Amino acid sequence: MPRRRMFLDINCVDAARERMRHVYDTFDTVCVQFSGGKDSTACLFLAKEIHEERGLGPVQVIFRDEEMLSPSIEEYVIKVRDYD
């Protein structure tokens, strides 16, 4: 069955916020899997937005060090960990 393309009347960031709110409405516990890449960074900051909006405190984050990270990614992950 071919997929049907659907266009939204909102931009991708607002659509992502709606999806993130849906996740928080659906599940009791939400954790963000963070790799240090651009996609997981965007997801983490969207989750932080929703946390602050709902007064939930710090975001729960899962990071797995596979001992194959470049030093620059490791430094970035540590820097992000130390944000407010």
C-alpha positions in Angstrom: 0.0 0.0 0.0 1.6 3.3 -1.0 2.0 6.0 1.6 -0.1 9.1 1.1 1.7 12.4 1.4 0.0 14.8 3.8 0.8 18.5 4.2 0.3 20.3 7.5 -0.7 23.9 7.9 2.1 24.4 10.5 5.9 24.4 10.3 8.0 21.4 11.3 9.0 22.9 14.7 5.4 23.5 15.8 4.5 20.0 14.6 7.4 18.5 16.6 6.1 20.4 19.7 2.6 19.0 19.2 4.1 15.5 18.8 6.2 15.9 21.9 3.1 17.1 23.9 1.3 14.0 22.7 4.1 11.8 24.1 4.0 13.6 27.5 0.2 13.2 27.5 0.4 9.5 26.7 3.2 8.2 28.9 3.9 8.6 32.6 7.7 8.6 32.2 9.5 10.2 29.3 13.2 9.9 28.7 15.2 11.4 25.8 17.9 9.2 24.2 20.8 11.6 23.7 23.7 10.8 21.4 25.2 14.2 21.1 24.1 14.6 17.4 22.0 17.3 16.0 18.7 15.4 15.9 18.9 14.2 19.5 20.0 17.7 20.6 16.9 19.2 18.9 14.7 16.5 20.6 16.3 17.2 24.0 15.7 21.0 23.7 12.1 20.4 22.6 11.6 18.1 25.6 13.1 20.7 27.8 10.6 23.3 26.5 7.7 21.0 27.3 9.1 20.2 30.7 9.4 23.9 31.6 5.9 24.5 30.1 4.5 21.9 32.4 6.7 22.5 35.5 8.1 19.0 35.4 11.6 19.7 36.6 14.7 18.3 34.8 14.4 16.2 31.7 15.4 12.5 32.1 18.1 11.8 29.6 19.8 8.5 28.6 23.3 8.6 27.2 25.2 5.5 26.4 29.0 5.8 26.0 30.0 3.2 23.6 33.7 4.0 23.9 33.9 5.0 20.3 33.0 8.6 20.6 35.2 11.3 19.2 36.6 13.6 21.9 34.6 16.6 20.5 31.3 14.7 20.9 32.2 13.7 24.4 33.0 17.3 25.3 29.7 18.4 23.8 27.7 15.8 25.7 29.4 17.0 29.0 28.7 20.6 28.1 25.0 19.9 27.4 24.8 17.9 30.7 25.9 20.9 32.6 23.3 23.3 31.1 20.5 24.4 33.5 
